[in-house]
Amino acid sequence: MADENDTNARQARASRDDRLKSALRENLKRRKAQARARAASADPSQVDDGSLDEGTAGQDRLDKTGDRKTSG
């Protein structure tokens, strides 16, 4: 009887491990697909200085007080 319980516990553990392996494998596939999609659709509005606004990229800006604030 103790052997039966031990066998059942091992089978349950193996079944759980298989489910986790499968879930992790699918999760990895999904994350890789998302990363490939993000890399393929690089944001064209992103410019060299890191500004997302194409109109003001690399230009001087005004801070809250109205003084010029250089980018960078």
C-alpha positions as CSV (number, residue, x, y, z in Angstrom):
1,M,0.0,0.0,0.0
2,A,2.8,2.4,0.7
3,D,4.3,1.5,-2.6
4,E,1.0,2.3,-4.3
5,N,0.9,5.8,-2.7
6,D,4.5,6.4,-3.6
7,T,3.8,5.4,-7.2
8,N,0.8,7.6,-7.4
9,A,2.8,10.5,-6.0
10,R,5.5,10.0,-8.6
11,Q,3.0,9.9,-11.4
12,A,1.3,13.0,-10.1
13,R,4.6,14.8,-9.9
14,A,5.6,13.6,-13.4
15,S,2.3,14.8,-14.8
16,R,2.7,18.2,-13.1
17,D,6.2,18.5,-14.4
18,D,5.1,17.7,-18.0
19,R,2.3,20.4,-17.7
20,L,4.8,23.0,-16.4
21,K,7.3,22.2,-19.2
22,S,4.6,22.6,-21.8
23,A,3.4,25.8,-20.3
24,L,6.9,27.2,-20.1
25,R,7.7,26.2,-23.7
26,E,4.5,27.9,-25.0
27,N,5.3,31.0,-22.9
28,L,8.8,31.2,-24.4
29,K,7.5,30.8,-27.9
30,R,5.0,33.6,-27.3
31,R,7.6,36.0,-25.8
32,K,10.0,35.3,-28.7
33,A,7.2,36.1,-31.2
34,Q,6.4,39.3,-29.3
35,A,10.1,40.3,-29.3
36,R,10.4,39.6,-33.1
37,A,7.3,41.6,-33.8
38,R,8.6,44.6,-31.7
39,A,12.0,44.4,-33.5
40,A,10.3,44.2,-36.9
41,S,8.1,47.3,-36.2
42,A,10.8,49.6,-35.0
43,D,9.3,53.0,-34.1
44,P,10.1,55.4,-37.0
45,S,9.3,58.4,-34.8
46,Q,12.2,57.5,-32.5
47,V,15.2,59.8,-33.4
48,D,18.9,59.7,-32.4
49,D,18.6,62.0,-29.4
50,G,15.8,59.9,-27.9
51,S,13.0,62.4,-28.4
52,L,9.7,61.0,-29.6
53,D,8.6,64.3,-31.0
54,E,10.0,64.7,-34.6
55,G,9.2,68.4,-34.7
56,T,11.5,69.3,-31.7
57,A,14.2,66.7,-32.0
58,G,17.6,68.3,-31.4
59,Q,16.1,71.8,-31.0
60,D,16.2,74.1,-28.0
61,R,13.1,73.9,-25.8
62,L,11.7,76.2,-23.2
63,D,11.3,75.1,-19.7
64,K,8.4,76.1,-17.4
65,T,9.9,79.6,-16.7
66,G,10.4,80.3,-20.4
67,D,14.2,80.0,-20.3
68,R,15.8,78.0,-23.1
69,K,16.7,74.5,-22.3
70,T,19.0,72.6,-24.6
71,S,18.2,69.0,-25.5
72,G,20.5,66.3,-24.3
